[in-house]
Amino acid sequence: MKTQKFEKVSMNPEDYYAYNVMWSEEDDCFIASVLEIPNIKAHGDSHEDAMREIKTVTAFTLRLMKDEGEVIPEPLSKKNYSGKFTLRMSKETHKKLVIESTIAGVSLNSFIINKAIS
């Protein structure tokens, strides 16, 4: 079986950021935002229009931030994640989760992961 090779695609800086597009009843249009730079928004009559606009605004904002010497937020897609985080909770919640995970027959860690992704 042949292994298919993919060429590395050249991407623009704004392509690495995480975007969200939602319909706004109040504005009667789609509103797009970039998760790493929450103070910028764009809108459009369609999901695609809003996405195109937010990428244009993001590219402009990144160039402006660079020119002004501002700190440019690291895209979520470029960050390294350890797979670990500390979670604080009340003793009562901890006890309840241990009981529930024991009943389910899984570790507390697995139980919480399943709760988080479901």
One Martini backbone bead per residue (centre of mass of N, CA, C, O) as a GRO file, in nm:
protein
  118
    1MET     BB    1   0.096   0.037   0.023
    2LYS     BB    2   0.058   0.364  -0.027
    3THR     BB    3   0.185   0.666   0.077
    4GLN     BB    4   0.050   0.965   0.142
    5LYS     BB    5   0.151   1.285   0.049
    6PHE     BB    6   0.170   1.601   0.205
    7GLU     BB    7   0.157   1.924   0.161
    8LYS     BB    8   0.253   2.208   0.289
    9VAL     BB    9   0.062   2.464   0.397
   10SER     BB   10   0.033   2.791   0.346
   11MET     BB   11  -0.017   3.025   0.607
   12ASN     BB   12  -0.179   3.257   0.765
   13PRO     BB   13  -0.189   3.391   1.071
   14GLU     BB   14  -0.514   3.387   1.094
   15ASP     BB   15  -0.545   3.064   1.050
   16TYR     BB   16  -0.467   2.979   1.366
   17TYR     BB   17  -0.728   3.070   1.469
   18ALA     BB   18  -1.020   3.085   1.670
   19TYR     BB   19  -1.361   3.054   1.571
   20ASN     BB   20  -1.686   3.226   1.596
   21VAL     BB   21  -2.027   3.160   1.478
   22MET     BB   22  -2.332   3.356   1.518
   23TRP     BB   23  -2.654   3.414   1.560
   24SER     BB   24  -2.831   3.739   1.565
   25GLU     BB   25  -3.127   3.863   1.647
   26GLU     BB   26  -3.063   4.159   1.718
   27ASP     BB   27  -2.882   4.200   1.436
   28ASP     BB   28  -2.962   4.017   1.189
   29CYS     BB   29  -2.689   3.834   1.208
   30PHE     BB   30  -2.371   3.733   1.179
   31ILE     BB   31  -2.133   3.664   1.442
   32ALA     BB   32  -1.783   3.715   1.475
   33SER     BB   33  -1.503   3.556   1.646
   34VAL     BB   34  -1.198   3.560   1.836
   35LEU     BB   35  -1.082   3.391   2.103
   36GLU     BB   36  -0.792   3.539   2.148
   37ILE     BB   37  -0.961   3.820   2.046
   38PRO     BB   38  -1.246   3.940   2.196
   39ASN     BB   39  -1.257   4.257   2.081
   40ILE     BB   40  -1.331   4.121   1.805
   41LYS     BB   41  -1.560   4.179   1.529
   42ALA     BB   42  -1.804   4.037   1.293
   43HIS     BB   43  -2.021   4.055   1.003
   44GLY     BB   44  -2.303   3.873   0.835
   45ASP     BB   45  -2.546   3.722   0.627
   46SER     BB   46  -2.345   3.486   0.659
   47HIS     BB   47  -2.130   3.263   0.770
   48GLU     BB   48  -1.917   3.317   0.549
   49ASP     BB   49  -1.909   3.627   0.569
   50ALA     BB   50  -1.824   3.643   0.868
   51MET     BB   51  -1.563   3.479   0.834
   52ARG     BB   52  -1.425   3.660   0.628
   53GLU     BB   53  -1.430   3.917   0.804
   54ILE     BB   54  -1.273   3.816   1.057
   55LYS     BB   55  -1.012   3.753   0.902
   56THR     BB   56  -0.962   4.041   0.807
   57VAL     BB   57  -0.958   4.173   1.089
   58THR     BB   58  -0.734   3.996   1.207
   59ALA     BB   59  -0.510   4.070   1.011
   60PHE     BB   60  -0.514   4.370   1.077
   61THR     BB   61  -0.469   4.347   1.385
   62LEU     BB   62  -0.196   4.198   1.375
   63ARG     BB   63  -0.044   4.420   1.222
   64LEU     BB   64  -0.099   4.646   1.426
   65MET     BB   65   0.027   4.512   1.673
   66LYS     BB   66   0.307   4.487   1.553
   67ASP     BB   67   0.352   4.793   1.485
   68GLU     BB   68   0.289   4.868   1.807
   69GLY     BB   69   0.424   4.638   1.998
   70GLU     BB   70   0.231   4.425   2.067
   71VAL     BB   71   0.094   4.158   2.207
   72ILE     BB   72   0.054   3.848   2.059
   73PRO     BB   73  -0.160   3.612   2.058
   74GLU     BB   74  -0.165   3.285   2.098
   75PRO     BB   75  -0.264   3.032   1.940
   76LEU     BB   76  -0.427   2.752   2.032
   77SER     BB   77  -0.290   2.568   1.802
   78LYS     BB   78   0.021   2.637   1.925
   79LYS     BB   79  -0.015   2.516   2.184
   80ASN     BB   80   0.096   2.346   2.467
   81TYR     BB   81  -0.024   2.043   2.613
   82SER     BB   82  -0.018   1.829   2.901
   83GLY     BB   83  -0.305   1.697   3.017
   84LYS     BB   84  -0.308   1.892   3.270
   85PHE     BB   85  -0.514   1.982   3.564
   86THR     BB   86  -0.638   2.175   3.819
   87LEU     BB   87  -0.907   2.085   4.048
   88ARG     BB   88  -1.142   2.263   4.232
   89MET     BB   89  -1.337   2.153   4.523
   90SER     BB   90  -1.551   2.039   4.716
   91LYS     BB   91  -1.582   1.783   4.935
   92GLU     BB   92  -1.867   1.700   4.845
   93THR     BB   93  -1.809   1.676   4.543
   94HIS     BB   94  -1.585   1.472   4.560
   95LYS     BB   95  -1.748   1.249   4.697
   96LYS     BB   96  -1.968   1.224   4.479
   97LEU     BB   97  -1.772   1.147   4.243
   98VAL     BB   98  -1.657   0.892   4.369
   99ILE     BB   99  -1.921   0.741   4.392
  100GLU     BB  100  -2.004   0.755   4.091
  101SER     BB  101  -1.745   0.617   3.979
  102THR     BB  102  -1.779   0.353   4.135
  103ILE     BB  103  -2.053   0.274   4.017
  104ALA     BB  104  -1.934   0.288   3.714
  105GLY     BB  105  -1.632   0.154   3.720
  106VAL     BB  106  -1.438   0.411   3.742
  107SER     BB  107  -1.237   0.647   3.741
  108LEU     BB  108  -1.233   0.966   3.828
  109ASN     BB  109  -1.093   1.071   3.576
  110SER     BB  110  -1.280   0.932   3.367
  111PHE     BB  111  -1.544   1.051   3.470
  112ILE     BB  112  -1.475   1.352   3.424
  113ILE     BB  113  -1.414   1.335   3.125
  114ASN     BB  114  -1.694   1.228   3.040
  115LYS     BB  115  -1.848   1.473   3.149
  116ALA     BB  116  -1.699   1.696   2.980
  117ILE     BB  117  -1.767   1.555   2.679
  118SER     BB  118  -2.104   1.523   2.720
   0.00000   0.00000   0.00000
